[in-house]
Amino acid sequence: MNWLTNFVRPRIKSLIGGDKSSTPDNLWKKCPACGEMIFHRDLAAALFVCPQCGHHMRIGAAERFAQTFDNGTFEELIPPEVAADPLRFRDEKRYADRLRDARSKTGRIDALSAARGLLDSLPVMVAVQNFDFMGGSLGMGVGESLVLSMQAAVDEGRPYILYVASGGARMQEGVLSLMQMPRVTIAVDMLRDANLPYIVVLTDPTTGGVSASYAMLGDIHIAEPGALIGFAGQRVTANAVREQLPEGYQRAEYLMAHGQVDMVVHRQEMRATLSRVLHLLMKKNKPHNVLPLAPRVIAGSAARVSGA
C-alpha cells in the first residue's frame, strides 16, 4: 500500500514532489452543499453523508445493497431484456449511443437494479433506481425490472423496498415509457393483494412521472433529509398556479410536515428503521442476537455489462 497515495493530503504531497500523474483523482470528494473536501475512506465510512453539513450525496445500487442487507450479502436479479431503441430516437445524439454511454459509465444494464437478501434475518426484496443512469429515468427496462422483481417478491413472500431517485419518464421511449406507470401500479396492487409491505424510500431527486405514480403508492414513505421530491420544477409550478410558493416546499422536511411523507430518516438510521418497520408490518419478532453491523460498501458494480 502506498502511504502517500492513500493518506497524505494532496497539498502536502505536492510539496514533497509527488508525481501527480500517479495520484488517483477520486481520493477526495467535494461536498456539493458546503464545499468541504472529504477523504474517500471517511466518506464511505459516513455512508456518503457529509460530516460537516449532513448533506446526503447520491449513491448507486451497490452502496444501497451493501448498506441494507445483512453483512452486505445479496443475490442480484438478472436484468430483463427489452428492446434497446424501439423508436429509433435521435436528438443531439442517438438514443442507442446514450444507452451505451450510460451502461459503460455505471456498469449497469439500466437505471433499476433489484436484489433479494436478508434484513435482520427477514427475507426482503430491494430495488434501487440509480440517478447516474440517464437521470434514473423510467423506461421499458426499468418498468420491466420493477414488475418482475415485484412478482418475484410475491412468489417468495418478501416485503418490497424501493429506493427511488429519478427525473421522470424517459422521453426517448415516448408513450412506451408512460405505459410503464400503470404496469408498475398493477404490480404494486399484487403486493397489496399478497399482504406484503411496499416501502418507498424517496431520495434526491424524486420528480416527474415517477413521483406521480409508484413512488407515492407505498404503504410507508420514508425520505432522506433534504431530498427534492415533486412533480415539476418550482418555477414551472409557480407559473402554473400563479402564486408565490413557500421556501423549500419540495423538500423532504416540508412534505413530512404536511403529511405527504411519513418519516425523514438519516442514512445512518435507515437500515434500522426499515428493519423495525418491516418486522412490525410482517408481525415478526426481530431476533435479539442480530447485532448492528457496519455497512460494507462494495466497490464498483455488482452487475457486469457485456461489451461495455
Summary of the structure (lengths in Angstrom):
residues: 308
radius of gyration: 20.3
end to end distance: 29.8
largest distance: 65.6
contacts: 975
relative contact order: 0.13
helix: 39%
strand: 18%
